Amino acid sequence: MNFSRNYNKKLGNHFFITIRLADPKWSVGKQYEIYDDQSCQTRGYAEIVNVRSLTVHDITDWLALLDAGMTSEEMAKELVPLYGPEIYLKPLQLLLVKRISLQATQGSLF
C-alpha cells in the first residue's frame, strides 16, 4: 500500500484511514506492506479492518481533515492531478487500516 505523502503523519499510528480508488484488492482481512514514497521506506505492515464505499462528493470536511489535514474542497483539488477530472465520477473506498507490525521482517540468515 503506497502513500505518496504521509498526511497528518498517520503512517506512524496503530490505526489510520485512507481513501483509495475502488478496487477489489481493498478488502477486509487483506494485509499489505505500508510504503512511504516520500521517505522511500517501508513503514511496516497493516491489515484492512473496514471498507466503506464513497465518492468525492461524499467526502466531508470532517473526513478530509481526519484523513489528510485539509478540507474536502482542498482534498478534491489534490485528487484531480492524481486521477484526472473524472475522479468526480469514479467510485472510491474509505479504508480503516490497522498496523500489524512496525517494520518489515527479515528471514533468518542461517
C-alpha positions as CSV (number, residue, x, y, z in Angstrom):
1,M,0.0,0.0,0.0
2,N,1.9,3.0,-1.3
3,F,1.5,6.5,0.2
4,S,2.7,9.5,-1.9
5,R,2.5,11.7,1.2
6,N,2.3,10.9,4.9
7,Y,-0.7,13.2,5.6
8,N,-1.2,14.0,9.3
9,K,1.8,11.7,10.0
10,K,-0.8,8.9,10.1
11,L,1.6,6.2,9.0
12,G,3.0,6.1,12.5
13,N,-0.4,5.4,14.1
14,H,-1.8,2.0,15.1
15,F,-5.0,2.8,13.2
16,F,-5.5,5.2,10.3
17,I,-7.8,5.8,7.4
18,T,-7.0,6.2,3.7
19,I,-9.2,7.0,0.7
20,R,-8.4,4.9,-2.4
21,L,-9.9,4.3,-5.8
22,A,-12.4,1.4,-5.5
23,D,-10.7,-1.9,-6.2
24,P,-11.5,-5.5,-5.1
25,K,-8.0,-5.8,-3.7
26,W,-9.0,-3.4,-0.9
27,S,-11.0,-5.9,1.2
28,V,-11.3,-6.7,4.9
29,G,-8.6,-9.0,6.2
30,K,-6.1,-8.3,3.4
31,Q,-2.6,-7.4,4.6
32,Y,-0.2,-5.0,2.9
33,E,3.2,-3.6,3.3
34,I,3.0,0.2,4.1
35,Y,5.4,2.1,1.8
36,D,6.1,5.8,2.2
37,D,7.1,7.1,-1.2
38,Q,8.2,10.5,0.3
39,S,10.8,8.9,2.6
40,C,11.4,5.9,0.3
41,Q,10.9,3.4,3.2
42,T,8.7,0.7,4.4
43,R,6.6,1.7,7.5
44,G,5.7,-1.9,8.4
45,Y,2.7,-4.0,7.6
46,A,-1.1,-3.4,8.1
47,E,-4.4,-5.1,7.7
48,I,-7.6,-3.6,6.4
49,V,-10.3,-3.9,9.1
50,N,-13.2,-2.0,7.4
51,V,-14.1,-0.7,4.0
52,R,-16.8,1.8,3.0
53,S,-17.8,2.9,-0.5
54,L,-18.0,6.6,-1.3
55,T,-17.5,9.2,-4.0
56,V,-15.6,12.5,-3.9
57,H,-19.0,14.2,-3.2
58,D,-19.3,12.1,0.0
59,I,-16.1,13.4,1.5
60,T,-17.0,15.8,4.2
61,D,-14.6,18.3,5.8
62,W,-14.6,16.1,8.9
63,L,-13.4,13.1,6.9
64,A,-10.9,15.1,4.9
65,L,-9.5,16.7,8.0
66,L,-9.1,13.4,9.7
67,D,-7.5,11.7,6.7
68,A,-5.3,14.4,5.3
69,G,-5.5,17.6,7.4
70,M,-7.3,19.5,4.7
71,T,-10.9,20.5,3.8
72,S,-12.9,18.4,1.5
73,E,-12.5,21.1,-1.2
74,E,-8.7,21.0,-0.8
75,M,-8.8,17.2,-1.0
76,A,-10.8,17.2,-4.2
77,K,-8.2,19.6,-5.7
78,E,-5.4,17.2,-4.6
79,L,-7.1,14.2,-6.2
80,V,-7.7,15.8,-9.7
81,P,-4.0,15.9,-10.6
82,L,-3.6,12.3,-9.4
83,Y,-6.6,10.8,-11.1
84,G,-7.9,13.4,-13.6
85,P,-11.2,15.3,-13.6
86,E,-13.1,12.0,-14.0
87,I,-12.3,11.4,-10.3
88,Y,-15.7,13.0,-9.6
89,L,-17.3,10.1,-11.4
90,K,-15.2,7.2,-10.0
91,P,-16.1,5.1,-7.0
92,L,-13.8,5.4,-4.0
93,Q,-13.3,3.4,-0.9
94,L,-12.6,4.6,2.6
95,L,-10.3,2.1,4.3
96,L,-9.8,1.7,8.1
97,V,-6.3,0.2,8.4
98,K,-4.7,-1.4,11.5
99,R,-0.9,-1.7,11.8
100,I,0.2,-5.3,12.5
101,S,3.9,-4.7,12.6
102,L,6.1,-1.7,12.8
103,Q,8.8,-2.9,10.5
104,A,9.5,-5.3,7.7
105,T,10.6,-8.6,9.0
106,Q,13.6,-10.4,7.6
107,G,14.0,-14.1,7.2
108,S,16.8,-15.9,9.1
109,L,20.2,-15.6,7.5
110,F,21.1,-19.2,8.6
